[in-house]
């Protein structure tokens, strides 16, 4: 009787921790995506000073988020986000708006993709 109870508690713990992880990834992805949308608006309007300041805030937010995400997901995707942010900053610094907007779209896709990939689904379980 003790073994099935322990197995049930273990499965419940795994399920609950997975839900907590999924919630954290989703909420932090939404926060990052909102900042990226604001940045895109400033870039489209040509407000380079505001865009540069917002990019610095975004990079600070990412530095706080990245260590937690690296515990929960694939490091290759984390590296891709970091590289895309570096390229975005360089394009923005050199006022290459077209390339910066393309890189920003890539960052947004990566940020939104990770929570979807890590979501608890039958495909991910099996």
N, C-alpha and C positions, 0 to 999 in steps of 0.2 A: 504494500500500500504506500510505503514511503517513496519508492522509486517513481511511480506515476505522478505523485504529487510534486516531487522535485523536478521532474521533466516538465510538468505543466507550468510550474513557477518559472523555470528557465525559459520556456517558450514565451510566456507572458512578458518576461523581462526583455527578451530580444525584440518582441513586437513593440513594446512601449518605447524602448530606446530608438528603434527605427522610426517611429512616429515623431519623436522629439527631434531626431536628426533631420527628418524630412521637413518639419516645421521651421527649424532654424535655417536650413538651406533656402527654403522658399522665401522666408521673410527677409533675409539678408540679400537675396537676389533681387527682390522687389525694391529694396532700398538703393542698391547699386544701380538698378535700371532707371529709377527715377532721376538719379543724378546724371546718368548718361543722356536721358531725354532732355534735361535742362541744358546740358552742355551742347547737345546738338542744336537746340534752339538758338543759343548764343552764337554758335558757329555759322548757322544759316543766316542770321541777321548781321553778321560781320562784326560782332562785339568781341574782338580778340582779347581785350583786357579782362572782361568778365569771364570769357571762356578759359583763359589761362588760370584765373583765380579758382574757378570751379573745378578745373582739372587737378589743381593742387589739393583741393578738398577731397576730390574723388580718390586721388592716390593715397591720401591719409586714411580714408575710409577703407580702402582696399588693404592697406598694411595692417589694419586692425582685424579685418575679416579673413584674410588669407591664411593665417596660422590655424584657425578653426576649420576652414574648408579643407586644408591639406590633411587634417586628421580624418576627414570624412569621405574624401573623394580622390580620384586619380591625380597624381602629381603632374602628369603630362598636360592635362587641361589647365591646371593652375599656372603652369609655366607659359602656356599659350596666352592666357589672359595677361600675365605680366609683360610678356613681349609685345603684345598688342598695345598695352598702355604706354610702353616706352616708345613705340613707333608713333602712336597718337600724339604724345607730347612733342616728339621731334617734328612731326608734320605741322603741328600747331605753332611751334616756335618759329618755323621757317615759312609760316603763312601759306602753306599748301592745303587750302581748304578742301579740295576735292579728295586728296589722299587721306586727309584727316577724317573726313566724313565716312569714307570707305572703311577705315580702320575702326572708327567708332561703331559702325554697323557690325563689324566682326566681333568687337568686344561685347556688344549687346547680345549677340547671338550666343556667344560662349557663356555669358552670365546666366542667360535664361535656359540654356541647354542643361547645365549641370544639375539643377534641382529636378528637372524632368527625368534625367537619366538615373538619378539616385532614388527616385520615388519608389515606394513599396508597391510593386505590382507582381502578378503571377509570373510575368516574363522574367523579372529580375530575380524572383525566388527560385524558379526552376531553371 
